[in-house]
Amino acid sequence: MILAILVALYQQVADDKNVYIMVGAIAIFMFGMMQLSAKTPSKNQDKKEEDVH
């Protein structure tokens, strides 16, 4: 994810911007964020467990 961020930032300041590289870097970053957020527990998870019991 860090590499994708660096590539995207480099493409922003480069004279010859490549749209495909930029889109690829953003897609990799978004996929990484999706994977990271899937591992984070929800705030409402405790409430759901209490309602079941």
Phi and psi restraints in degrees (range 20) as a CNS / XPLOR table:
assign (resid 1 and name C) (resid 2 and name N)
       (resid 2 and name CA) (resid 2 and name C) 1.0 -64.6 20.0 2
assign (resid 2 and name N) (resid 2 and name CA)
       (resid 2 and name C) (resid 3 and name N) 1.0 -39.6 20.0 2
assign (resid 2 and name C) (resid 3 and name N)
       (resid 3 and name CA) (resid 3 and name C) 1.0 -63.1 20.0 2
assign (resid 3 and name N) (resid 3 and name CA)
       (resid 3 and name C) (resid 4 and name N) 1.0 -39.9 20.0 2
assign (resid 3 and name C) (resid 4 and name N)
       (resid 4 and name CA) (resid 4 and name C) 1.0 -63.5 20.0 2
assign (resid 4 and name N) (resid 4 and name CA)
       (resid 4 and name C) (resid 5 and name N) 1.0 -39.8 20.0 2
assign (resid 4 and name C) (resid 5 and name N)
       (resid 5 and name CA) (resid 5 and name C) 1.0 -64.3 20.0 2
assign (resid 5 and name N) (resid 5 and name CA)
       (resid 5 and name C) (resid 6 and name N) 1.0 -44.4 20.0 2
assign (resid 5 and name C) (resid 6 and name N)
       (resid 6 and name CA) (resid 6 and name C) 1.0 -64.0 20.0 2
assign (resid 6 and name N) (resid 6 and name CA)
       (resid 6 and name C) (resid 7 and name N) 1.0 -40.9 20.0 2
assign (resid 6 and name C) (resid 7 and name N)
       (resid 7 and name CA) (resid 7 and name C) 1.0 -64.2 20.0 2
assign (resid 7 and name N) (resid 7 and name CA)
       (resid 7 and name C) (resid 8 and name N) 1.0 -42.6 20.0 2
assign (resid 7 and name C) (resid 8 and name N)
       (resid 8 and name CA) (resid 8 and name C) 1.0 -64.0 20.0 2
assign (resid 8 and name N) (resid 8 and name CA)
       (resid 8 and name C) (resid 9 and name N) 1.0 -42.0 20.0 2
assign (resid 8 and name C) (resid 9 and name N)
       (resid 9 and name CA) (resid 9 and name C) 1.0 -66.3 20.0 2
assign (resid 9 and name N) (resid 9 and name CA)
       (resid 9 and name C) (resid 10 and name N) 1.0 -38.9 20.0 2
assign (resid 9 and name C) (resid 10 and name N)
       (resid 10 and name CA) (resid 10 and name C) 1.0 -63.6 20.0 2
assign (resid 10 and name N) (resid 10 and name CA)
       (resid 10 and name C) (resid 11 and name N) 1.0 -40.9 20.0 2
assign (resid 10 and name C) (resid 11 and name N)
       (resid 11 and name CA) (resid 11 and name C) 1.0 -66.5 20.0 2
assign (resid 11 and name N) (resid 11 and name CA)
       (resid 11 and name C) (resid 12 and name N) 1.0 -29.3 20.0 2
assign (resid 11 and name C) (resid 12 and name N)
       (resid 12 and name CA) (resid 12 and name C) 1.0 -67.4 20.0 2
assign (resid 12 and name N) (resid 12 and name CA)
       (resid 12 and name C) (resid 13 and name N) 1.0 -36.4 20.0 2
assign (resid 12 and name C) (resid 13 and name N)
       (resid 13 and name CA) (resid 13 and name C) 1.0 -95.2 20.0 2
assign (resid 13 and name N) (resid 13 and name CA)
       (resid 13 and name C) (resid 14 and name N) 1.0 -8.3 20.0 2
assign (resid 13 and name C) (resid 14 and name N)
       (resid 14 and name CA) (resid 14 and name C) 1.0 -71.6 20.0 2
assign (resid 14 and name N) (resid 14 and name CA)
       (resid 14 and name C) (resid 15 and name N) 1.0 149.6 20.0 2
assign (resid 14 and name C) (resid 15 and name N)
       (resid 15 and name CA) (resid 15 and name C) 1.0 -70.1 20.0 2
assign (resid 15 and name N) (resid 15 and name CA)
       (resid 15 and name C) (resid 16 and name N) 1.0 -41.1 20.0 2
assign (resid 15 and name C) (resid 16 and name N)
       (resid 16 and name CA) (resid 16 and name C) 1.0 -104.4 20.0 2
assign (resid 16 and name N) (resid 16 and name CA)
       (resid 16 and name C) (resid 17 and name N) 1.0 88.2 20.0 2
assign (resid 16 and name C) (resid 17 and name N)
       (resid 17 and name CA) (resid 17 and name C) 1.0 -72.4 20.0 2
assign (resid 17 and name N) (resid 17 and name CA)
       (resid 17 and name C) (resid 18 and name N) 1.0 132.6 20.0 2
assign (resid 17 and name C) (resid 18 and name N)
       (resid 18 and name CA) (resid 18 and name C) 1.0 -107.8 20.0 2
assign (resid 18 and name N) (resid 18 and name CA)
       (resid 18 and name C) (resid 19 and name N) 1.0 113.0 20.0 2
assign (resid 18 and name C) (resid 19 and name N)
       (resid 19 and name CA) (resid 19 and name C) 1.0 -64.6 20.0 2
assign (resid 19 and name N) (resid 19 and name CA)
       (resid 19 and name C) (resid 20 and name N) 1.0 -37.4 20.0 2
assign (resid 19 and name C) (resid 20 and name N)
       (resid 20 and name CA) (resid 20 and name C) 1.0 -65.8 20.0 2
assign (resid 20 and name N) (resid 20 and name CA)
       (resid 20 and name C) (resid 21 and name N) 1.0 -39.9 20.0 2
assign (resid 20 and name C) (resid 21 and name N)
       (resid 21 and name CA) (resid 21 and name C) 1.0 -65.9 20.0 2
assign (resid 21 and name N) (resid 21 and name CA)
       (resid 21 and name C) (resid 22 and name N) 1.0 -40.0 20.0 2
assign (resid 21 and name C) (resid 22 and name N)
       (resid 22 and name CA) (resid 22 and name C) 1.0 -63.5 20.0 2
assign (resid 22 and name N) (resid 22 and name CA)
       (resid 22 and name C) (resid 23 and name N) 1.0 -45.6 20.0 2
assign (resid 22 and name C) (resid 23 and name N)
       (resid 23 and name CA) (resid 23 and name C) 1.0 -64.5 20.0 2
assign (resid 23 and name N) (resid 23 and name CA)
       (resid 23 and name C) (resid 24 and name N) 1.0 -40.9 20.0 2
assign (resid 23 and name C) (resid 24 and name N)
       (resid 24 and name CA) (resid 24 and name C) 1.0 -62.8 20.0 2
assign (resid 24 and name N) (resid 24 and name CA)
       (resid 24 and name C) (resid 25 and name N) 1.0 -42.2 20.0 2
assign (resid 24 and name C) (resid 25 and name N)
       (resid 25 and name CA) (resid 25 and name C) 1.0 -64.7 20.0 2
assign (resid 25 and name N) (resid 25 and name CA)
       (resid 25 and name C) (resid 26 and name N) 1.0 -40.9 20.0 2
assign (resid 25 and name C) (resid 26 and name N)
       (resid 26 and name CA) (resid 26 and name C) 1.0 -66.8 20.0 2
assign (resid 26 and name N) (resid 26 and name CA)
       (resid 26 and name C) (resid 27 and name N) 1.0 -40.1 20.0 2
assign (resid 26 and name C) (resid 27 and name N)
       (resid 27 and name CA) (resid 27 and name C) 1.0 -63.8 20.0 2
assign (resid 27 and name N) (resid 27 and name CA)
       (resid 27 and name C) (resid 28 and name N) 1.0 -42.6 20.0 2
assign (resid 27 and name C) (resid 28 and name N)
       (resid 28 and name CA) (resid 28 and name C) 1.0 -63.9 20.0 2
assign (resid 28 and name N) (resid 28 and name CA)
       (resid 28 and name C) (resid 29 and name N) 1.0 -41.3 20.0 2
assign (resid 28 and name C) (resid 29 and name N)
       (resid 29 and name CA) (resid 29 and name C) 1.0 -63.2 20.0 2
assign (resid 29 and name N) (resid 29 and name CA)
       (resid 29 and name C) (resid 30 and name N) 1.0 -44.7 20.0 2
assign (resid 29 and name C) (resid 30 and name N)
       (resid 30 and name CA) (resid 30 and name C) 1.0 -65.7 20.0 2
assign (resid 30 and name N) (resid 30 and name CA)
       (resid 30 and name C) (resid 31 and name N) 1.0 -38.2 20.0 2
assign (resid 30 and name C) (resid 31 and name N)
       (resid 31 and name CA) (resid 31 and name C) 1.0 -64.0 20.0 2
assign (resid 31 and name N) (resid 31 and name CA)
       (resid 31 and name C) (resid 32 and name N) 1.0 -42.1 20.0 2
assign (resid 31 and name C) (resid 32 and name N)
       (resid 32 and name CA) (resid 32 and name C) 1.0 -63.4 20.0 2
assign (resid 32 and name N) (resid 32 and name CA)
       (resid 32 and name C) (resid 33 and name N) 1.0 -40.5 20.0 2
assign (resid 32 and name C) (resid 33 and name N)
       (resid 33 and name CA) (resid 33 and name C) 1.0 -66.4 20.0 2
assign (resid 33 and name N) (resid 33 and name CA)
       (resid 33 and name C) (resid 34 and name N) 1.0 -36.2 20.0 2
assign (resid 33 and name C) (resid 34 and name N)
       (resid 34 and name CA) (resid 34 and name C) 1.0 -64.7 20.0 2
assign (resid 34 and name N) (resid 34 and name CA)
       (resid 34 and name C) (resid 35 and name N) 1.0 -43.2 20.0 2
assign (resid 34 and name C) (resid 35 and name N)
       (resid 35 and name CA) (resid 35 and name C) 1.0 -65.0 20.0 2
assign (resid 35 and name N) (resid 35 and name CA)
       (resid 35 and name C) (resid 36 and name N) 1.0 -38.8 20.0 2
assign (resid 35 and name C) (resid 36 and name N)
       (resid 36 and name CA) (resid 36 and name C) 1.0 -68.4 20.0 2
assign (resid 36 and name N) (resid 36 and name CA)
       (resid 36 and name C) (resid 37 and name N) 1.0 -41.4 20.0 2
assign (resid 36 and name C) (resid 37 and name N)
       (resid 37 and name CA) (resid 37 and name C) 1.0 -72.5 20.0 2
assign (resid 37 and name N) (resid 37 and name CA)
       (resid 37 and name C) (resid 38 and name N) 1.0 -23.2 20.0 2
assign (resid 37 and name C) (resid 38 and name N)
       (resid 38 and name CA) (resid 38 and name C) 1.0 -69.0 20.0 2
assign (resid 38 and name N) (resid 38 and name CA)
       (resid 38 and name C) (resid 39 and name N) 1.0 -26.6 20.0 2
assign (resid 38 and name C) (resid 39 and name N)
       (resid 39 and name CA) (resid 39 and name C) 1.0 -84.4 20.0 2
assign (resid 39 and name N) (resid 39 and name CA)
       (resid 39 and name C) (resid 40 and name N) 1.0 -16.3 20.0 2
assign (resid 39 and name C) (resid 40 and name N)
       (resid 40 and name CA) (resid 40 and name C) 1.0 -84.6 20.0 2
assign (resid 40 and name N) (resid 40 and name CA)
       (resid 40 and name C) (resid 41 and name N) 1.0 126.6 20.0 2
assign (resid 40 and name C) (resid 41 and name N)
       (resid 41 and name CA) (resid 41 and name C) 1.0 -68.6 20.0 2
assign (resid 41 and name N) (resid 41 and name CA)
       (resid 41 and name C) (resid 42 and name N) 1.0 151.0 20.0 2
assign (resid 41 and name C) (resid 42 and name N)
       (resid 42 and name CA) (resid 42 and name C) 1.0 -76.5 20.0 2
assign (resid 42 and name N) (resid 42 and name CA)
       (resid 42 and name C) (resid 43 and name N) 1.0 154.0 20.0 2
assign (resid 42 and name C) (resid 43 and name N)
       (resid 43 and name CA) (resid 43 and name C) 1.0 -67.6 20.0 2
assign (resid 43 and name N) (resid 43 and name CA)
       (resid 43 and name C) (resid 44 and name N) 1.0 -31.9 20.0 2
assign (resid 43 and name C) (resid 44 and name N)
       (resid 44 and name CA) (resid 44 and name C) 1.0 -86.8 20.0 2
assign (resid 44 and name N) (resid 44 and name CA)
       (resid 44 and name C) (resid 45 and name N) 1.0 1.5 20.0 2
assign (resid 44 and name C) (resid 45 and name N)
       (resid 45 and name CA) (resid 45 and name C) 1.0 -63.3 20.0 2
assign (resid 45 and name N) (resid 45 and name CA)
       (resid 45 and name C) (resid 46 and name N) 1.0 -39.8 20.0 2
assign (resid 45 and name C) (resid 46 and name N)
       (resid 46 and name CA) (resid 46 and name C) 1.0 -64.5 20.0 2
assign (resid 46 and name N) (resid 46 and name CA)
       (resid 46 and name C) (resid 47 and name N) 1.0 -40.5 20.0 2
assign (resid 46 and name C) (resid 47 and name N)
       (resid 47 and name CA) (resid 47 and name C) 1.0 -64.8 20.0 2
assign (resid 47 and name N) (resid 47 and name CA)
       (resid 47 and name C) (resid 48 and name N) 1.0 -39.9 20.0 2
assign (resid 47 and name C) (resid 48 and name N)
       (resid 48 and name CA) (resid 48 and name C) 1.0 -64.8 20.0 2
assign (resid 48 and name N) (resid 48 and name CA)
       (resid 48 and name C) (resid 49 and name N) 1.0 -39.4 20.0 2
assign (resid 48 and name C) (resid 49 and name N)
       (resid 49 and name CA) (resid 49 and name C) 1.0 -67.9 20.0 2
assign (resid 49 and name N) (resid 49 and name CA)
       (resid 49 and name C) (resid 50 and name N) 1.0 -35.3 20.0 2
assign (resid 49 and name C) (resid 50 and name N)
       (resid 50 and name CA) (resid 50 and name C) 1.0 -70.0 20.0 2
assign (resid 50 and name N) (resid 50 and name CA)
       (resid 50 and name C) (resid 51 and name N) 1.0 -34.9 20.0 2
assign (resid 50 and name C) (resid 51 and name N)
       (resid 51 and name CA) (resid 51 and name C) 1.0 -68.0 20.0 2
assign (resid 51 and name N) (resid 51 and name CA)
       (resid 51 and name C) (resid 52 and name N) 1.0 -30.7 20.0 2
assign (resid 51 and name C) (resid 52 and name N)
       (resid 52 and name CA) (resid 52 and name C) 1.0 -69.7 20.0 2
assign (resid 52 and name N) (resid 52 and name CA)
       (resid 52 and name C) (resid 53 and name N) 1.0 -38.0 20.0 2
